[in-house]
Amino acid sequence: MNFFWIISGKKLKQIALIVVTFLFAMGIFYAEKNDIQVFSSLSDDPSAIYSVKTDKKQIALTFDISWGEERTGPILDVLEQKGVKKATFFLSSPWAESHPNIVKRIVDMKYEIGSHGHRHDNYSQYNEEQIRTQIGKADAILTKLTGKKPNLIRFPNGDFDKRVLKIAEQMGYKTIQWDTDSLDWKNPGVDQIIKRVVGKAHPGDIVLMHASDSCRQTHEALPVIIDQLRDQGYEFVTVSELIANSNVKIDPVQ
């Protein structure tokens, strides 16, 4: 017999209450604000940004890079050929240090650069000193390579907890997630990547894509994604511009 069918409604409510209590105790709580979709831990804790609520048809294309040297060039070529002048790249600092010429090209094309951390680990598994070390190493390397201190960070694997969020904020960073995941890292096929991005895109959206070598189909899907989003009236902006143009504050969840 299916286990869920033999639990009473009252028991289910009790279990749900226990789960919610546990999530609050761990500092984990998801909510959608009226102004901005956020992850927030407790009421006075910082938040991670997933998307911005706006009436403007603006969207942020974002690209994570952590390894390889074959895919970033073709993606930059597509953006250049399509005249997309605004995008945000989250760079892993060891990758950036090993590929200064590619970083220079991103800088020269005036795209926004955010941090993707140093070691590609789940930072929620680190103690607070280790979290600061990883963010700090990436900060120093990216600042040196780009000539500008980054103020956005997307943690490896999208992993964080309330300690990671708080330390990032203390170090001058906004934590950026995404609302539309292209799933390009699965290499599901060009048509599937296009369908996911275009089908899920909405005003104020942050779209996750990758420019690492493991994602072999992104550069092929990107031209169609750009064309179809433009046909729908979308303007491409950086993550920072998306946040600034929303005219809202990132308020903690009450």
C-alpha positions, 0 to 999 in steps of 0.5 A: 500500500502506498505510504502516503495514502495511510497518513491522516490529514492531521498527521500530514499537517504535523509533518509539514510543520516539522519540516518548516520548523527545520528549514527555519532552524537551518536558515533556509527559506524560499519565497517570492517577494512582490518586487524581487524573487529572492532566497532569504534565510532569516528576517535580518539576513541577506538574500540571493537574487533570482529575478526582478519583477519589472514591467520592462521587457528586460532580461539578463543573459549570464554565463558561468565559466569554470574550465576549458578554452574552446567554448567561450570564444564562439559564444563571444563571437555570437554575442558580437555578431548579434550585437548583444552589448550587455551580458554578465559572465561569472568567472572562476578565478583559477580559470581566469588566471589561466586564460588572461587573454579570454578575460581581456576579450570579455573586458574589452567587449565591456561585458559585466564580470562577476565572481564564480568563486575560487575552488569549485566546491559547495561553499556551504560545506566550509567553515566561515574562515574558509568561505572568506578565503575562497571569496577573497582569493577570487576577488583578488585575482579577478580584480587584478585581471579586470582592473575592477573589483567585482560586486556580484557572485554566483557560487559554484553549483548555486550552493550556499547557506545563510553563513555564505550569504552573510559573509558575501554581503560583508565582503561587498557582494550580491549573490546572484542565482537564476530564474531560467536554467537553460540546462545546457550543461546536460547537452540535451540538444540545441532545440531543447536549450532554445525551447527551455530559455525562450519558453521560460523567459519573462521580464526581469529574468536572469538566464543561466548558461555556461561557457565552459567546454563541457557545454557543447551546444550553447553557442549553437543555441544562442543565436536563435535564443537571441533572435527569438527573444528580440522578436518578443521585444526583449532588451538584453541588460547586465544583471546590475542594470536589471537590479538598478532598473527595477527601482526596488530594494531587496527586502528580507522576507518577513 
